[in-house]
Amino acid sequence: MEYLLVFLTALLLTLAFTPVAIFIAPKIGAVDIPKDNRRMHDKPMPRFGGFAIFIGTTASMAIFLVPGNPRMSGILACGLLIYLLGLVDDLKGVPAKLKFMGQVAVACAAFGVGIRINFIQFFFSPESVYTFFPGLSAFILTVAWIAGITNTINLIDGLDGLASGVTTIASLSIAYAAFLSSEHEAAALSMLALAGAALGFLPFNFHPAKIFMGDSGALFLGFMLASLSIEGATKSATVVAIIVPVLVLGVPIFDTAFAILRRMINGRPIMEADKGHLHHRIMAAGFGQKRAVLMLYGISGVMGVAAVLLSSRLYVESIALIAIAATLIYVFLTSSGDQK
């Protein structure tokens, strides 16, 4: 019942506050006006959905998780900082480098409140073999993970409903994998809060969207995914801490890595936006925005099931699903060879 209440609280609050965000957005200047050919919309759109997502997630976690887990207060405080960073970008605009520095600063703050990757377990070893990281290594690894995943969700927020849908799938997958491990109840509950908020926003954000989440929503979702997925790593080193999030977020992680490589090869700034992302390539292959998003939902879902199977040590089944997802990604990447 507690799991259901956490999820429904975040879901219903986000459903209730998204229309409020739509109403407020034009009054405060939180509107996305299409200025270049990268935009998939042709009219001004409210860009304040992060407000509803933030309220739904934080309220649910504050009610059900903070009283029994003080470290959650620190995560929510850092979540507020990353939300405010994104909100300033939505309202005033923040240079890409400065925004990335802000993300790194919030990741450092998360490390300071105890969200750390101190050690990992060699999952495929028949015995519990651990590798412990000294202070500096743990700091670098944690900050890189949080800042990287935060940016990853932000970068895939290019089509209606894509970031919110992928976050929902990822959060539910991690929550279920955590549920299977009795050591990660807090991680499961917090992921359900995040999934509820992302799903509650989706009806307003799916194509044709009535509102965008903006950088405030995308950065907040990415930060919370990254931080909450390793929250249990301070207590144990099971697969939930690292391997499951990597698999579940395989599509956006791959898309981000491919974008960085593509820009380096083309001699362009790494932080420069372009239309070479996976979702752009699917659309270039002749699919509409809605079908492109649904295809990426499907790939993310396959990766999510693979992650859950891997957490249950069903290696053959997991590898088979990963191979299927990789094949689909290859097909989409090679179906529009004229894209750069």
N, C-alpha and C positions, 0 to 999 in steps of 0.2 A: 504493500500500500504506500509506503514512503517513496519508493521509486516512482510510482505513478503520480503521486502528489507533486513531487519535484518537477516532473516533466510537464504536467498539466498547468501548474502555476506559471511556469515560464511561457508556455504556449498561449494561455489565455491572456496574460498581461501584455504580451507582444501583439496579439490580435487586437486588443483594446487600444493600445497606444499608437499603433501604426496610423490609423486615421487621424489621430491627434497630430502626429508628425507631418502628415500630408497637409494639414491645415496650417501648421506653424511655419513650414519650410519657406514659402514665398515671402512671409512677413519678416524673416530674418536674413533673407538673401541666400538661403541654402537651396539653390536651384542650379541644375546642370544644363547649361546652354550649349548645344552642339556647335563647335567651332572648327572642326577638322573632319577629315574622312575616316578617322578611326572610330568615331562615335557611331553606335548602332541605332541611335534614335535621331529623329529629325525635328523634334520640338522640345522646348524647355521641360525639364522633369524635376520634381522635388528630390532633393538629395539629403534627406534627414532621417532615413530609416534606421541608422545606427542608434538613434535616440531610443526607439522602441525596443530594439534588440538588447541594448544596454540595460534598460529598466527590467525587461523580462528575465534576463540572466541573473543580474545582481540581486534582484528582489527574491527570486527563488532560492539562490544560494544563501542569502542573508537569513532567510527564514529557517531553512532546513539544515544548513551545513555549518555556518559560522559558529553557532552555540557549542557544537561538539568538536570543532576543529579550528582552533585559533589561527592556524596558518592560512586558512581561507580568507581571513580579514586582510592579510597582506597581499594575497593574490587579487582580491577585489580592489584594493587601493591601487595596485599597479595597473589593473584593468581600467580604472578611472583615468589614470594618467595617459594611457595609450588611446583611450577614447577621446580625451580632450585634444591630444595631438592631431588625431584625425579630424576632429570637429573644426579646429583652426584651419586645417588644410581645406576642408569643405567650404568654409566661409570666406577665408582670405587668400588661401593658396600658400603652400610651403614648398620651397625648392626641394627637389628629390634628395639631394645630398643631406640637407638639414633634416629632412624627415627621417632618413635612414639613421642619422646620428641620434635622433630622438628615440627611435625604436631600440637602438643599442643601449641608450641610457635607461630606458624602462626595463630592458632585459637585465641590466646590471642591478637595478632595484629589486627585481624578482629574485635574483641570486641572493641579494642581501636579506630577503625575508625568508629564505630557506628553501627555495625551489632550485634544486641542484641535481646534477648528474654526477654523483660521487663515485659510482662504480657500476660495472655491468657484469652480467653473468653470461658465460658462454653457453648459450641456450641448447646447442646441439651436443654438448658434452654429456656423457652418461652420468657424470658426477657434477656436483655444484662447484664449478671453477669460476672464480671471480677475478676481475681486474679492477684495482682501485686506482683512482686518479688523485694525484697530489693537488693541493689547493689551486694553483695557477691553471693546471690542466682542466680541472673541474669547472673553473670559472670560464675559461675560453670555450669549452665544449657547450656549457649551458647557455651562454650568451649567444653563441653561433646558432644553436638549435632554436632558441626562442625568436631571435631576430630573423632567422631564415624562414621559419614557418609563418611568422607574422607577414613577411613580405610575400610569401607564396600565395596566401589567400587573397591578398590585395591585388596581386598580378592577374589572378584568374577571374576577377570581378569585371568581366568584359561583356557578358551577355546577360539578358534578363534571367534572373533566377539561378545562375550558375554557381556563384559563391555560396549563396544561402543553401542551395540544394546539396552541393558537395559537402558543406560543413555539417548538414543534417546527417547525411550518410556516414561521414567519418565519425561524428560524435556518437551516433547510435552503435556503430561497430566497435569503437573503443569501449563504450559503456558496457556492451554485452561481454566483450573479452574480459573486462575488469570484473564484471559480475560473476564470471566463472571462477575468478580467483577471490577467495574470501579475504585476502589481504588488501584488496583495493576497493572497498565499499565506498570510500569518499570519492575516489576517482570516478566510479560508476555513477554516483549521484550527481556529481558536478557536471559530468558529460551529458547526462540527461537534461540538466538545466539548460546547457548550451544548445542541445538538439531541439528542445522545446521552443526556445527563442528563435532559432533559425527557421524552424518549420512554421512557427506562427507568423513570421514575416513573409514566407514564400508565397502565399496566396496574393499578396499585394505586389510581389516582385517578379512573379513568373510572367512570361511574355503573353500579352503586351503589358509591360510593367506600369503600375500607377505611381511607383516611387522607387528610388535607388537607395541602397544602404549607405553610399558614400564611403569615403576613406575612414570615417569614424566607425562605421559598422564593420568594414572589411578588416581594419587593423585590430579592432577589438576581438572579432571572431578568431583571427589568426593567432593573436597573443594568448587568448584563453585556451585554444586548442593546444598550443605548444606548452603552456605552463601546466595545465591540468593533466595532460597526458604523462608528464614526468613527476607529478606530485607524489605518486607512490614510490618513486625511485629513492626517496630518502629513507624508506622503511624496508624495501626489499628490491631485488634486482630481477624480478621475473620479466617475462616477455612483454607484458603490458607496458612497461616503462619506455621501451625504445622501439622494438621491432614492429609491434602492432601499429603505432602511429606512422611509421615510415611506410608500411605497406598500404594502410588505409589512405594515406595522402600521396600515394604513388603517382597519380595523374598530375596534380598540381606541382609536386616536387619535380617530376620529369619535365613538365612544361617550363618551369622556372629555369632549370639547368639548361634545357635546350635553348631558351631565349638568351641566356647569358653567353652560351657558346656561339650562337648565331651572330650576336652583336659583336663579339670579339673578332670573329672571322671577317665580318663585314667592316671592321674598323669603326664601329659606332659606340657611343657611350653605353655602358652596361645598364644605366638607369633610364635610358631613352625608351619611350614607348614605341611600339610598332604593331603591325597587323600580321605578325608571323606566329602568333600563339596557336596552340592546337585547335581551339574553338574557331579561330579565324580560318584555319586551313580546312576544317570540316565544312564551314559555310562556303568556302571557295570551291569545294568539290560539288556544290550544287544543292546542298541541304539548307533549309531555312533555319532561322534562329531557334525556333522551338524544337525542331528535330535534332539540331546540333547539341542543344542542352540535354535533351533526353538521352542521346547517345553517350554523352559524358557521364550522366547519372548512371547509366548501365555499366560503363567501365569502372566507375568508382564503386558501384555496388559489388561487382565481381571482386575487386581488390579488397573490399571490406570483408566479404565472406572468406576470402583467402587468408586474411589476417586472423580472423576468428578461428579458422581451422588450424592455422599454424600455432596459435596459442593453446590449442588442444592437442598439439603434437601430431596432427594429421598431415605429415609432410608431403606425401605424394599428391593428395587432393589439393593442397595449397599450391604446390608448384604447377599443377595442371591449370588451375584457374589463373595464376600469374602469367602463364604462357599464353592463355587465351586473351587476356587483357593486353599483353605486349603485342600480340598479333594485330589486334584491332587498332592500337595506336600506330603501328607500322603502316597499316592500310591507309589510315587517315593522313599520315605525314607524307606518304608517297602518291596520294591521289591528286595532288595539285602541285606538280613539280615546278610550275612557274612562279610559285610563291617564294619570296626571299626572306 
